[in-house]
Amino acid sequence: MAEPMLRAWMQDWVQPAKRVTDWPGRWVAEAGWPSARIADKAWALNADGLGEAPGVLTERSLCSPQTAGLGAGNQCSYGSGPDLSDDQRADDANSLCFDSAPLAEPIEILGEARIEIEIASDQPQALLAVRLCDVAPDGSSLRISYGLLNLTHRHGPAAPEPLVPGRFERVVIPLCATATHFDTGHRLRIALSNAYWPIAWPSPVANTLTVRCGSARLVLPVRPPQTDDASLPAFGEPEAAAPLALVETRARRTDRPLDRIVTDPDSGCVELLRERDRGAWRTVDTDVDYDTRGELRFSVHPDDPGSAEQDITLTTTMGRTGWRVRTEVHTRIACTAEAFIVKASLRAFEGDEEVFSRSWDESIARDCV
């Protein structure tokens, strides 16, 4: 109980990649949380980039293609990868970006950054995605944190309220908490987009947002250096049950990437194909075979939010000598401007005999989503 209240891994720069085996950094600690040591530092979103002082009030438009966000990685990474966000330059090109000058000295942040911004929409419904990136001298862009706001929820999720087209409103968007070291010579980047597919479902219709530069700001929770961090005692080995003894019976797919982006030459739709095939194995202690494979398909046309579609298939098999069971599931989600269309099926087998099946065909009102 005499240890610090909070320990956090202060991550250093790493080359952006779908899989990172060893993320460099160090442990830091705070005696209490929230910490009185951490102070907000504001950066203004000016027409010419991130500045330490607000610039002239200027309006800039934002209309991202619906494919913005394909570099986001999995919404919840399992840590086994490759499911992290990769180099953000492609998504940055589809966003409205604000860069700082190269940092003259390092900055470390610990906690939740936020964006405070005046924004107007030409449609009653819109969303805003905000990414904080660390841009290296070679131009590679590492996503540090991000936040999303369905702008009809600007006053809270309990009572969604459509936007008044053309009216500027000030909104606050918190970003996911992080502990990050920005090195000398690197740049901070704020990237704004009004699409973030497939993390966020597109708005009902395409929209254009107008951002009021000069009044918007990024607020960072800056943590000053603390010499006591170097003397923190090392963690002991984690306590855990012995790992399950497994025998691989079918190797996982390695002949092609698990994530692929394909453009249909006829329709122009862009598909993100995410293969789920981690191979097959047998548990030694219980002698049970386990095999699962499937695919997630996320499709959208860059100019048409109504074309968004998710299609998921998954087959899972378990068994041993004398018995074998299998489930096959398929879910498809599409939309109109008024509703989500959900179609799904579930089939269960004992051996080759189908013993159960069920299907769903639902229309769900969007209700400001």
Wavefront OBJ file of the C-alpha trace (Angstrom):
o trace
v 0.000 0.000 0.000
v 3.053 2.272 0.232
v 3.547 2.120 -3.538
v 2.459 4.965 -5.865
v -1.243 5.085 -6.633
v -0.651 4.943 -10.406
v 1.939 3.297 -12.618
v 1.835 3.846 -16.370
v 3.981 2.770 -19.316
v 5.304 5.966 -20.911
v 5.627 4.851 -24.509
v 8.352 6.104 -26.827
v 8.212 6.458 -30.590
v 7.976 3.247 -32.577
v 7.734 2.843 -36.333
v 4.001 2.512 -37.104
v 3.067 -1.072 -37.952
v 0.151 -3.478 -37.719
v 2.190 -5.575 -35.301
v 4.674 -4.274 -32.724
v 6.548 -6.973 -30.832
v 8.296 -4.701 -28.316
v 7.038 -1.171 -27.659
v 9.869 0.883 -26.123
v 9.326 3.143 -23.125
v 9.633 3.187 -19.351
v 7.486 2.962 -16.237
v 6.434 6.196 -14.551
v 4.423 6.749 -11.384
v 2.166 9.305 -9.738
v 1.491 9.385 -5.996
v -2.159 10.292 -6.557
v -4.685 10.561 -9.378
v -5.685 12.994 -10.684
v -2.157 14.240 -10.241
v -1.534 17.828 -9.200
v 1.782 17.636 -11.091
v 0.105 17.340 -14.495
v -0.835 20.654 -16.119
v -2.865 21.415 -19.224
v -0.993 22.905 -22.176
v -3.082 24.335 -25.019
v -2.169 24.401 -28.699
v -4.291 26.488 -31.069
v -5.640 24.949 -34.259
v -4.714 27.771 -36.628
v -5.110 27.949 -40.375
v -1.367 27.289 -40.768
v -1.137 24.479 -38.198
v -0.832 23.959 -34.450
v 0.472 27.053 -32.732
v 1.174 28.022 -29.148
v -1.007 31.130 -29.564
v -4.358 31.553 -31.383
v -4.155 32.929 -34.894
v -6.597 34.811 -37.105
v -10.144 33.376 -37.148
v -10.438 31.433 -40.382
v -12.962 28.895 -41.624
v -11.873 25.666 -43.279
v -14.109 22.992 -44.792
v -13.916 19.258 -44.126
v -15.507 16.572 -46.306
v -13.666 13.261 -45.977
v -14.251 10.273 -48.233
v -16.166 7.506 -46.482
v -13.005 5.363 -46.662
v -11.179 7.582 -44.157
v -10.230 5.305 -41.251
v -9.039 2.215 -43.071
v -5.681 2.573 -41.286
v -7.271 2.461 -37.824
v -6.673 -1.217 -37.090
v -9.038 -3.121 -34.816
v -11.259 -1.096 -32.509
v -10.100 -3.291 -29.615
v -6.687 -4.805 -30.256
v -6.171 -8.257 -28.770
v -2.432 -7.652 -28.568
v -1.624 -10.712 -30.655
v -1.843 -8.712 -33.886
v -1.474 -7.795 -36.543
v -4.356 -5.532 -35.494
v -2.807 -2.188 -34.497
v -3.155 1.049 -36.451
v -0.440 1.332 -39.065
v 1.148 4.393 -40.680
v -1.507 7.108 -40.686
v -0.368 8.991 -43.764
v -3.150 7.575 -45.974
v -5.828 8.541 -43.444
v -4.093 11.883 -42.857
v -4.408 12.624 -46.580
v -8.195 12.204 -46.240
v -8.366 14.507 -43.206
v -7.973 18.147 -42.268
v -4.576 18.222 -40.537
v -2.935 20.700 -38.186
v 0.800 20.198 -37.606
v 3.046 21.826 -35.059
v 6.548 23.006 -35.803
v 9.260 20.441 -34.969
v 9.478 20.223 -31.197
v 12.441 22.090 -29.747
v 12.311 19.901 -26.636
v 10.542 16.670 -25.667
v 6.968 16.642 -24.358
v 5.424 13.910 -22.231
v 1.703 13.569 -21.667
v -0.187 11.391 -19.212
v -3.956 11.278 -19.166
v -6.754 12.408 -21.445
v -6.151 15.038 -24.124
v -9.135 16.888 -25.568
v -10.188 19.051 -28.472
v -12.307 22.173 -28.006
v -13.648 23.290 -31.344
v -16.269 25.466 -33.022
v -17.878 23.575 -35.861
v -20.868 23.782 -38.207
v -22.469 21.184 -40.467
v -24.507 21.511 -43.647
v -26.604 18.503 -42.568
v -28.585 17.684 -39.392
v -26.397 14.658 -38.655
v -22.618 14.352 -38.755
v -19.718 12.896 -36.825
v -16.242 14.165 -36.097
v -13.209 11.924 -35.636
v -10.089 13.433 -34.038
v -6.689 11.755 -34.133
v -3.546 12.831 -32.279
v -0.482 11.647 -34.181
v 3.289 11.759 -33.624
v 4.939 12.646 -36.940
v 8.586 11.647 -37.269
v 11.150 13.646 -39.274
v 10.790 11.107 -42.116
v 7.035 11.891 -42.329
v 5.736 8.623 -40.883
v 2.657 9.213 -38.727
v 1.997 7.217 -35.545
v -1.503 7.411 -34.063
v -1.204 8.153 -30.351
v -4.870 8.573 -29.453
v -8.229 9.344 -30.977
v -11.759 10.411 -30.100
v -15.127 10.271 -31.851
v -18.275 12.330 -31.426
v -21.625 11.840 -33.088
v -22.421 15.544 -33.202
v -26.096 14.960 -32.428
v -24.784 13.837 -28.998
v -22.925 17.096 -28.396
v -25.109 17.796 -25.334
v -24.843 14.205 -24.066
v -26.015 10.767 -25.224
v -29.263 10.793 -23.236
v -30.990 13.290 -25.539
v -29.630 13.349 -29.121
v -30.440 16.555 -30.940
v -30.056 17.134 -34.692
v -27.749 19.936 -35.745
v -29.062 23.182 -37.191
v -27.341 23.361 -40.603
v -24.951 26.285 -40.794
v -24.984 27.067 -37.060
v -21.591 27.035 -35.330
v -21.459 25.237 -31.988
v -18.569 24.663 -29.622
v -18.006 21.012 -28.757
v -15.475 19.224 -26.573
v -14.130 15.821 -27.668
v -12.014 13.840 -25.191
v -9.365 11.516 -26.621
v -8.467 8.102 -25.235
v -6.094 8.351 -22.278
v -2.447 7.754 -23.050
v 1.083 8.044 -21.683
v 3.371 9.160 -24.497
v 6.799 10.742 -24.972
v 7.104 13.048 -28.013
v 10.752 13.423 -28.999
v 12.680 16.493 -30.099
v 12.309 17.111 -33.836
v 8.956 15.331 -34.055
v 5.711 17.148 -34.821
v 2.316 16.945 -33.181
v -0.523 16.420 -35.640
v -4.262 16.763 -35.135
v -6.191 15.106 -37.968
v -9.927 15.786 -38.292
v -12.280 13.714 -40.452
v -16.036 13.354 -40.696
v -15.741 9.645 -41.462
v -13.852 6.893 -39.631
v -14.778 3.620 -41.283
v -15.150 0.903 -40.100
v -14.667 2.029 -36.472
v -17.703 4.344 -36.803
v -20.756 3.810 -38.982
v -21.122 6.622 -41.545
v -23.649 9.412 -41.143
v -26.961 8.937 -43.015
v -25.944 11.294 -45.833
v -22.669 12.867 -46.916
v -21.970 16.141 -45.159
v -19.471 18.976 -45.062
v -18.212 20.372 -41.771
v -16.798 23.868 -41.342
v -14.126 24.338 -38.682
v -13.416 27.739 -37.155
v -9.624 27.890 -36.928
v -8.035 30.231 -34.438
v -10.677 29.537 -31.790
v -10.196 25.738 -31.682
v -7.563 24.257 -29.424
v -5.882 21.008 -28.444
v -5.379 20.599 -24.690
v -2.615 18.184 -23.650
v -2.078 16.825 -20.099
v 1.652 17.549 -19.859
v 3.647 15.616 -17.265
v 6.925 17.218 -16.130
v 9.959 14.959 -15.704
v 10.350 13.228 -12.354
v 13.715 11.823 -11.276
v 12.052 9.311 -8.931
v 10.832 7.336 -11.963
v 14.324 5.914 -12.443
v 14.273 4.345 -8.971
v 10.909 2.603 -9.268
v 11.235 -1.029 -8.155
v 10.880 -3.569 -10.932
v 7.701 -5.588 -11.188
v 8.020 -9.254 -10.290
v 6.984 -12.062 -12.583
v 3.213 -12.043 -13.162
v 1.188 -14.698 -11.397
v -0.792 -16.851 -13.778
v -1.967 -20.384 -14.369
v 0.264 -22.605 -16.426
v -0.341 -22.099 -20.145
v -2.594 -24.645 -21.804
v -0.604 -27.389 -23.485
v -1.515 -27.403 -27.187
v -0.555 -29.305 -30.307
v -0.977 -27.419 -33.571
v -2.969 -29.476 -36.075
v -3.306 -26.835 -38.815
v -0.968 -23.900 -39.190
v -2.422 -20.395 -39.312
v -2.513 -18.632 -42.660
v 0.761 -16.892 -43.454
v 0.652 -16.811 -47.268
v -1.186 -13.468 -47.367
v -1.892 -10.545 -45.014
v -4.804 -10.971 -42.609
v -6.047 -7.510 -43.651
v -6.449 -6.623 -47.329
v -7.956 -3.552 -49.008
v -9.580 -4.227 -52.384
v -11.362 -1.797 -54.729
v -14.132 -3.178 -56.938
v -13.321 -1.915 -60.460
v -17.001 -1.888 -61.471
v -18.783 -0.356 -58.466
v -15.896 1.664 -57.024
v -16.657 0.263 -53.547
v -13.657 -0.281 -51.300
v -13.555 -3.461 -49.224
v -11.499 -4.116 -46.108
v -11.173 -7.894 -45.854
v -10.112 -9.102 -42.436
v -9.397 -12.832 -42.339
v -9.860 -14.716 -39.069
v -7.804 -17.883 -39.270
v -5.546 -18.620 -36.340
v -5.085 -22.249 -37.293
v -6.285 -25.331 -35.428
v -5.026 -27.142 -32.335
v -5.659 -29.957 -29.871
v -5.568 -29.544 -26.093
v -3.215 -32.129 -24.621
v -4.916 -32.541 -21.232
v -8.487 -32.903 -22.513
v -7.776 -34.154 -26.059
v -10.205 -31.707 -27.668
v -9.729 -30.396 -31.205
v -10.573 -26.770 -31.910
v -10.719 -25.034 -35.278
v -12.133 -21.625 -36.177
v -12.005 -19.649 -39.386
v -13.950 -16.833 -40.956
v -13.829 -13.459 -42.629
v -15.004 -9.934 -41.869
v -15.824 -7.778 -44.887
v -16.306 -4.024 -44.516
v -17.437 -2.327 -47.720
v -18.215 1.308 -48.535
v -18.148 3.613 -51.551
v -15.954 6.686 -50.954
v -18.813 9.021 -51.978
v -21.847 7.186 -50.569
v -22.382 6.610 -46.832
v -25.534 4.626 -47.654
v -23.378 1.944 -49.283
v -21.758 0.939 -45.981
v -22.005 -2.759 -45.281
v -20.454 -5.245 -42.860
v -20.520 -8.959 -43.593
v -19.185 -11.470 -41.077
v -18.887 -15.256 -41.407
v -17.423 -17.590 -38.809
v -17.243 -21.381 -38.580
v -16.166 -23.014 -35.314
v -15.543 -26.747 -34.885
v -14.854 -28.712 -31.685
v -14.527 -32.434 -31.104
v -12.528 -35.524 -30.338
v -12.765 -39.184 -31.275
v -16.445 -40.134 -31.240
v -18.032 -36.673 -31.373
v -17.756 -33.440 -33.285
v -19.855 -30.266 -33.256
v -19.838 -27.231 -35.515
v -21.488 -23.814 -35.652
v -21.792 -21.612 -38.713
v -22.794 -17.968 -38.272
v -23.342 -15.219 -40.812
v -24.240 -11.590 -40.072
v -24.824 -8.799 -42.577
v -25.433 -5.181 -41.581
v -26.443 -2.562 -44.138
v -28.370 0.705 -43.919
v -30.645 3.252 -45.422
v -30.788 6.890 -44.361
v -33.548 5.932 -41.903
v -32.650 2.467 -40.585
v -30.058 -0.246 -40.069
v -30.840 -3.542 -41.836
v -29.565 -6.590 -39.942
v -29.741 -10.101 -41.386
v -28.165 -13.026 -39.558
v -28.247 -16.805 -39.439
v -26.996 -19.458 -37.037
v -26.688 -23.183 -37.823
v -25.475 -25.868 -35.394
v -24.374 -29.407 -36.306
v -23.583 -32.656 -34.527
v -21.375 -34.461 -36.981
v -23.003 -33.738 -40.347
v -26.545 -33.476 -38.948
v -28.047 -30.030 -38.515
v -29.613 -29.922 -35.043
v -30.531 -26.238 -34.725
v -30.948 -23.156 -36.897
v -32.274 -19.649 -36.511
v -32.341 -16.541 -38.663
v -32.969 -12.841 -38.076
v -34.157 -10.082 -40.422
v -34.483 -6.792 -38.541
v -34.870 -3.114 -39.374
v -33.696 -0.791 -36.606
v -34.379 2.956 -36.688
v -31.178 5.004 -36.743
v -32.427 7.520 -34.142
v -29.701 10.131 -34.771
v -26.987 7.532 -35.449
l 1 2 3 4 5 6 7 8 9 10 11 12 13 14 15 16 17 18 19 20 21 22 23 24 25 26 27 28 29 30 31 32 33 34 35 36 37 38 39 40 41 42 43 44 45 46 47 48 49 50 51 52 53 54 55 56 57 58 59 60 61 62 63 64 65 66 67 68 69 70 71 72 73 74 75 76 77 78 79 80 81 82 83 84 85 86 87 88 89 90 91 92 93 94 95 96 97 98 99 100 101 102 103 104 105 106 107 108 109 110 111 112 113 114 115 116 117 118 119 120 121 122 123 124 125 126 127 128 129 130 131 132 133 134 135 136 137 138 139 140 141 142 143 144 145 146 147 148 149 150 151 152 153 154 155 156 157 158 159 160 161 162 163 164 165 166 167 168 169 170 171 172 173 174 175 176 177 178 179 180 181 182 183 184 185 186 187 188 189 190 191 192 193 194 195 196 197 198 199 200 201 202 203 204 205 206 207 208 209 210 211 212 213 214 215 216 217 218 219 220 221 222 223 224 225 226 227 228 229 230 231 232 233 234 235 236 237 238 239 240 241 242 243 244 245 246 247 248 249 250 251 252 253 254 255 256 257 258 259 260 261 262 263 264 265 266 267 268 269 270 271 272 273 274 275 276 277 278 279 280 281 282 283 284 285 286 287 288 289 290 291 292 293 294 295 296 297 298 299 300 301 302 303 304 305 306 307 308 309 310 311 312 313 314 315 316 317 318 319 320 321 322 323 324 325 326 327 328 329 330 331 332 333 334 335 336 337 338 339 340 341 342 343 344 345 346 347 348 349 350 351 352 353 354 355 356 357 358 359 360 361 362 363 364 365 366 367 368 369
